[in-house]
Amino acid sequence: MAHTLGLDRLERHPGRTIVAVGVLFAVAYVSAVTLFPRAHGRIIDGDGIQYYAYLRSLVFDRDVNFVNDYELLYGADTDNVWLTNRTVTGYAVNQMSIGPALLWLPVFLLTCGLVAAGTLLGSSVPVDGFAAPFQLSAGLAGIVYSTAGVYLLYRICAREFAPRPALWASLVAWLASPAIYYSLVSPTYSHALSMFTVALFVDVWRRTRGESGPRRYVVLGLLAGLAALVRWQDVIIMLLPVGEAVAKRPTRVTQAVGRLALMGGVSAVAFAPQMMAWRAMYGRFVLTPQGSDFMRWTEPQIAAVLWSWNHGLFSWTPALLLAVGGLYWLHRHDRLLGWGSAVVVLIAVYINASVVDWWGGEAFGARRFVSYTVFFALGLTAIASTERLRRQAYAVRLVAAFLIASNVLFLAQYQIAMRSGGEIVEYPVTARQVLWERFALPWRLVGRQALE
């Protein structure tokens, strides 16, 4: 058991291990969308279309009116509500955030340049922002950001504890949770980016703890604003420096309040692109694009969002139950970090439980919690760093490998159920289907192949 089936080799170069997974995801993503194209011809689908519409429209039309972008992306689907609905200003409706488009922008502009150069050499790929290379650029950028986010959370955990448990905790938080789906299958949703932006904020906040200069709070404000541009609810991460200020009990209270106010003001300025887009589309700087009844603050479905077989956080992803439990050991290691992580996760639970579709629509697990992967990784690292498990490295490796393999099987089960319409395996909605069906799936596929 000393080498635990060779898994210890992954610990020698943690950064390379994380990057290797990201490269594998990129290859798999490009192969899947090119070798097995969808009937409608799009690479980007679902909510990703609205995120991508921002990108194409800003670059090609220099506006946020998505009428022509939706016509390109949805084609002849005239019954689609996004093609027919209009806002009070006559613009097309877009319920998603502008942040992903801004983060994808560098790769998208590079793609524009390469495609334009290709046309000069005889390439037939149109420079229209819709052709396959453009859509692929957003997906590949999403995978890069998710990989970078995982490296950041590994670095955070390794600085708090030790590299070995930090690596396995980071891999479990990434690959044994909904984050894997939004890093591989649907990287053009906002979740891969939110994992990166929140981890970046936590990394900078942690490394600068104890500093009180205004520069620190300007940087934290910019990063919090960026996180909010990607997913608006992620602004709650500013509670970390707020909690730090309260815990320090500063003698100069007015200075502490001023620094926090500076951070809040800078974050509001960083969030301005979203407010300007809303003003153009809806005539207002601040609103809930999904409608006033989207949030039901007095009716949070907390038990359901955690335990329901309909995409519950813990029922679909048992590894995250361990992660949340690990916040206790994180608190024992670092009170401020432990309490801050727990408060952010608890508020995230309340917010996500208050959404009218608390299950997250069509999703692989509780996708709206992917933003907080860094806190799950910290909890898992804290558990793996306990005195008993430090002496049993092989147990940590085996449990981590099992959790990851189990989730990969569940991902395959989910994808097959979605693609086959339930003919091969049913969509998981019961305890048996969610917890056990994945392990029977390989034998079922072998048996089906033998019959054919």
Secondary structure, DSSP 4 states (H G I P E B T S, - for coil): --SGGGGGGGGTSHHHHHHHHHHHHHHHHHHHHHHS--TT--SS-TTHHHHHHHHHIIIIISSS--HHHHHHHHTT-TT-HHHH-B-TTSPBP--S-SHHHHHHHHHHHHHHHHHHHHHHTT----SSS-SHHHHHHHHHHHHHHHHHHHHHHHHHHHHHS-HHHHHHHHHHHHHTSGGGHHHHT-TTSSHHHHHHHHHHHHHHHHHTTT---HHHHHHHHHHHHHHHHH-GGGGGGGHHHHHHHHHH--S-HHHHHHHHHHHHHHHHHHTHHHHHHHHHHHS-SS--TT-TTSB-TTS--HHHHHH-TTT-HHHH-HHHHHHHHTHHHHHHH-HHHHHHHHHHHHHHHHHHHHBTTTT-SS-SS-GGGGGGHHHHHHHHHHHHTSHHHHT-HHHHHHHHHHHHHHHHHHHHHHHHHHHHTTSSS----SHHHHHTHHHHHHHHHHHHHHH-
